[in-house]
Amino acid sequence: MRVTIKEIDTLGSLNEQIAILTKQADAIKSKIKQAGICEAKGKVFTATISRTTRTQIDAAKAKLILGPRLAEAQKEVEVVSIRIKSKLAA
């Protein structure tokens, strides 16, 4: 399957648009969080705010405690990344 120059440029353009939209969405989300409300209603959409507490494994502490046994609990996962860089950027 061949990928065209136009498709690469479209992907780059979409990534730029997504970055702009994400920044705008994050700013609004931050404002909602700071308001300390549970729900915000618009004319079309309703934002419901939920708060949870997650438990995460502290990798540094796990290495100290488990030492070489840590490898027994690890698994390899293949990751494929595509980076797009504009030729127009300085």
Protein Blocks (a to p, Z undefined) as FASTA:
>chain_A
ZZdfklmmmmmmmmmmmmmmmmmmmmmmmmmmmnopabdcdfkbccdddddddddddfkl
mmmmnmmmlmmmgccddddddddddfkbZZ
